[in-house]
Amino acid sequence: MARHEHRPEELYTGPIDLPGLRELAEAESEVDPPEITYDEQRYPARPRRLRPRDQLRRGGVRRRATDPRTANGTNPRYVEWLVNQSMLHDADVLAREVSGQPAMWRNPYARPDARRAIAATDVWFTAYPISLITRPGQSFLSALGEEQLWAAFERIGITAIHTGPVKRAGGIAGWVDTPSVDGHFDRISTQIDPTFGTDDQFRALCDAAEGHGGSIIDDIVPGHTGKGADFRLAEMGYKDYPGIYHMVEIQPEDWGLLPDVPDGVDSVNLDPATEHELAERGYIIGALQRVIFYTPGVKETNWSATAPVAGPDGVTRRWVYLHYFKQGQPSINWLDPTFAGMRL
């Protein structure tokens, strides 16, 4: 049988022009490139010093001899006092009380069910706590718990009271509480503010409501806190407290980008140019869609920079933090891997 031989000079190596191939290639070249992800856009732009290995936080308290009156992170007693004042500490204590207990199974939780709430209490009464006029010497919660009031509510069909913000609010400067900057919508504690009443008066209010088929809707979880113990510990870089907030530690070599903080204040709002520069360097996400409470020279962006703050680990830090509302209302971060905001 004769063998067919292929000679190299007989092989065709020119272009292949299949029907429609050229048109397909031209069409593919006109397709818009896929949208890049956040990671692809931001991560390669981050300076090496900002990558995770270089940003591990140390959260311990170093014991050192110091003036017990000192109100900063160098004083272990001050740090411990702040921890005991903090809402995250209260949340951890309360969580341990119910964890593994049958109370966890008695009512649904974790998944919001607004329709069920409305079905149970479809008409609410709410009064701004600092605006309600009570009898002389009577507290806000005591006034809401009066039998005559609930009898009237029952007659006209009001089935619930929303108390509004009645917890301690404002901030802490040193060892001293500072007043609220937004009508008690800057909560700093799980405790009821004595201005509005006591725990016993709140329980009496609940009893009065139950006696008339009503419900009490307590103060809701806000999207922010005040500058209380939780924020002061976050500024110190203490344990997982920074995870409560949208706050980013700025490396010392970049402090020159930040505005100076005058004496008597603890932070300064960023101007749009600084906001943009920090976003370009991969520190923050940048501008939000809107700036609530916009005031030239006061609040031009939703980000502010802190003054240098000494931490219990001996490190002095500066931070940039997000506040969708006023500067004294740092926003809670629901996505931090410590879940500190959710725990709080």
Summary of the structure (lengths in Angstrom):
residues: 344
radius of gyration: 29.3
end to end distance: 88.3
largest distance: 121.3
contacts: 891
relative contact order: 0.13
helix: 35%
strand: 15%
